[in-house]
Amino acid sequence: MRLLVTLALSLSCSLALALTEDGPAANFTLKSADGSNMRLSEHRGEVVLINFWASWCGPCRQEMPELERLQQQYHDLGFTVFGINVEQDREAADRTLKDIPVTFPVLFDVENTVSETYGVDAMPATVLVDRNGVIRFAHRGYKPGYEQLYEEQIRALLRE
């Protein structure tokens, strides 16, 4: 029993550490909605907001228009959003995107390798990466008003 508790604690600690601030953002390559491969490393020099989402997640759906607004407002200043869908069922994601269209790249992590690498343990999960590829802010979940905090953090990173 003690071994199981120790194992569970170490696993939960490693997940918690992965979705934290001030560490290098793990590079990844994922297919986008248009079928092209997108790599995080190709966006070095930009501020990148990585948002992990799923169609069944109400707060994810609520947050997407706010992320689109941020993309539109700050894109020309060197900012981009990556929306990473974590579902195996691509059709569910496509239906959501018809209801809530976005211009930012939507990527598909159907095997959950990227979400596991980043230690995603809540939906949605949002990570802000600075121009040097370092995770500077990490957020679990979403409630109305969080986008104001994202915007403050984006502006601070763009000024650096």
Secondary structure as the mmCIF struct_conf table of DSSP 4:
data_model
#
loop_
_struct_conf.conf_type_id
_struct_conf.id
_struct_conf.beg_label_comp_id
_struct_conf.beg_label_asym_id
_struct_conf.beg_label_seq_id
_struct_conf.end_label_comp_id
_struct_conf.end_label_asym_id
_struct_conf.end_label_seq_id
HELX_RH_AL_P HELX_RH_AL_P1 ARG A 2 ALA A 18
TURN_TY1_P TURN_TY1_P1 LEU A 19 LEU A 19
BEND BEND1 GLU A 21 ASP A 22
STRN STRN1 GLY A 23 PRO A 24
HELX_LH_PP_P HELX_LH_PP_P1 ALA A 25 ASN A 27
STRN STRN2 THR A 29 SER A 32
TURN_TY1_P TURN_TY1_P2 ALA A 33 ASP A 34
BEND BEND2 GLY A 35 GLY A 35
STRN STRN3 ASN A 37 ARG A 39
HELX_RH_3T_P HELX_RH_3T_P1 LEU A 40 HIS A 43
TURN_TY1_P TURN_TY1_P3 ARG A 44 GLY A 45
BEND BEND3 GLU A 46 GLU A 46
STRN STRN4 VAL A 47 TRP A 53
TURN_TY1_P TURN_TY1_P4 SER A 55 TRP A 56
HELX_RH_AL_P HELX_RH_AL_P2 GLY A 58 TYR A 74
HELX_RH_3T_P HELX_RH_3T_P2 HIS A 75 LEU A 77
TURN_TY1_P TURN_TY1_P5 GLY A 78 GLY A 78
STRN STRN5 PHE A 79 ASN A 85
BEND BEND4 GLN A 88 GLN A 88
HELX_RH_AL_P HELX_RH_AL_P3 ARG A 90 ASP A 99
BEND BEND5 ILE A 100 ILE A 100
BEND BEND6 THR A 103 PHE A 104
STRN STRN6 VAL A 106 PHE A 108
TURN_TY1_P TURN_TY1_P6 VAL A 110 GLU A 111
HELX_RH_AL_P HELX_RH_AL_P4 THR A 113 THR A 117
TURN_TY1_P TURN_TY1_P7 TYR A 118 GLY A 119
BEND BEND7 ALA A 122 PRO A 124
STRN STRN7 ALA A 125 VAL A 129
TURN_TY1_P TURN_TY1_P8 ARG A 131 ASN A 132
BEND BEND8 GLY A 133 GLY A 133
STRN STRN8 VAL A 134 ARG A 140
BEND BEND9 GLY A 141 GLY A 141
TURN_TY1_P TURN_TY1_P9 PRO A 144 GLY A 145
HELX_RH_AL_P HELX_RH_AL_P5 TYR A 146 ARG A 159
#
